Amino acid sequence: MKLHLVYRSTGKENRKARPPFYSKKLALFSFLRAAESLPQRAEIIFLNDAPIPESIESVMVSFGEVINIVGLTLVRSYRTAIGLPKARHWNDGDLVYFSEDDYLYAPDAFVSLIAAARQMPRPSYFGLYAARDGRDPNGDLIPPGAVRVVERQGKSIAAAGHEWKPAMGTTSTFGVQLRALRKDFWLHHFAPLNGGAWDHVISIAYKGHHPFHWKEIIEPFRRSDAHWAWAAKLAGLRAMLNLGALTRLRWHPLMAPTRCLATHMESKYMAAGVDWKAVADETQQWAAQKGLAGPKANT
């Protein structure tokens, strides 16, 4: 099983509240540190919404293939990334991991990921940062009613020192075996057009559950300022996603470690149970030993 790592990056920043140690360089270095721990070298592709800072791109060039596309929006970036396995003719038995550029990784994250994938009896998805047991990754309880799907029953597995169990949902940073991705390609292609939490929609649908309450399908028509053509398009999209999920005969499970092996670096959503400040400090030390620029600044 070959592992492909696709890192989606942009030079833009947003106004999300970040932990004090956050930077784009830190995210990149933690990703590369986790990749270095693999017993066999993974293919690494950096898909950039260009331009990005030269100090970041120069590091990318040293570790993998760099694809720069000017004006690559969030949705176009995602669609381009999920299209790479087909464009590159990767094998069905391979594993691909898609990463955004504001995550911090434990050093053994990818080692445990590929060990878990090798044990799954059916094509599966994997979330290093995922909701489990009715809780968000940061430990907060998910409000009743916001949980639209019960986790599929499945056996836990032990992989490289971590326990993995069925999960409820994850973000657009995830791993997947290519047999599953190819069967679900329609879902990944169309779901982002819904807007909002489309990563949540995807997580629910590939497990064979409808991602929308049926009343939500007609909800666009109830908006006083909605144009009928826009409402019809959105309602049709949601109906298609529901029907596509419910009529699928082979759902795909989502597995996640019981303690997150990555975290989104947004202050209120940091994964619980890990000293991420220590991980950040260790990552900076690793970068210094490699002779890379310090990760405290993005430029």
Stockholm file with secondary structure:
# STOCKHOLM 1.0

chainA/1-299         MKLHLVYRSTGKENRKARPPFYSKKLALFSFLRAAESLPQRAEIIFLNDAPIPESIESVMVSFGEVINIVGLTLVRSYRTAIGLPKARHWNDGDLVYFSEDDYLYAPDAFVSLIAAARQMPRPSYFGLYAARDGRDPNGDLIPPGAVRVVERQGKSIAAAGHEWKPAMGTTSTFGVQLRALRKDFWLHHFAPLNGGAWDHVISIAYKGHHPFHWKEIIEPFRRSDAHWAWAAKLAGLRAMLNLGALTRLRWHPLMAPTRCLATHMESKYMAAGVDWKAVADETQQWAAQKGLAGPKANT
#=GR chainA/1-299 SS CCEEEEEEEESCCCCCCCCTTCCHHHHHHHHHHHHHTSSSCCEEEEEEEECCCHHHHHHHHHHSEEEEEETCCHHHHHHHHHHHHHHHTCCTTCEEEEECTTEEECTTHHHHHHHHHHHCSSCCEECSSEEBTTBCTTSCBCCTTTCCCCCCCCCCEEETTEEEEECSEECSCEEEEHHHHHHTHHHHHHGGGGCSSHHHHHHHHTTTCCSSCHHHHHGGGGCTTCCHHHHHHHHHHHHHHHHHHHTCSSCCCEEEESSCSEEECCGGGCCTTSCHHHHHHHHHHHHHHTTCCCTTSCC
#=GC SS_cons         CCEEEEEEEESCCCCCCCCTTCCHHHHHHHHHHHHHTSSSCCEEEEEEEECCCHHHHHHHHHHSEEEEEETCCHHHHHHHHHHHHHHHTCCTTCEEEEECTTEEECTTHHHHHHHHHHHCSSCCEECSSEEBTTBCTTSCBCCTTTCCCCCCCCCCEEETTEEEEECSEECSCEEEEHHHHHHTHHHHHHGGGGCSSHHHHHHHHTTTCCSSCHHHHHGGGGCTTCCHHHHHHHHHHHHHHHHHHHTCSSCCCEEEESSCSEEECCGGGCCTTSCHHHHHHHHHHHHHHTTCCCTTSCC
//
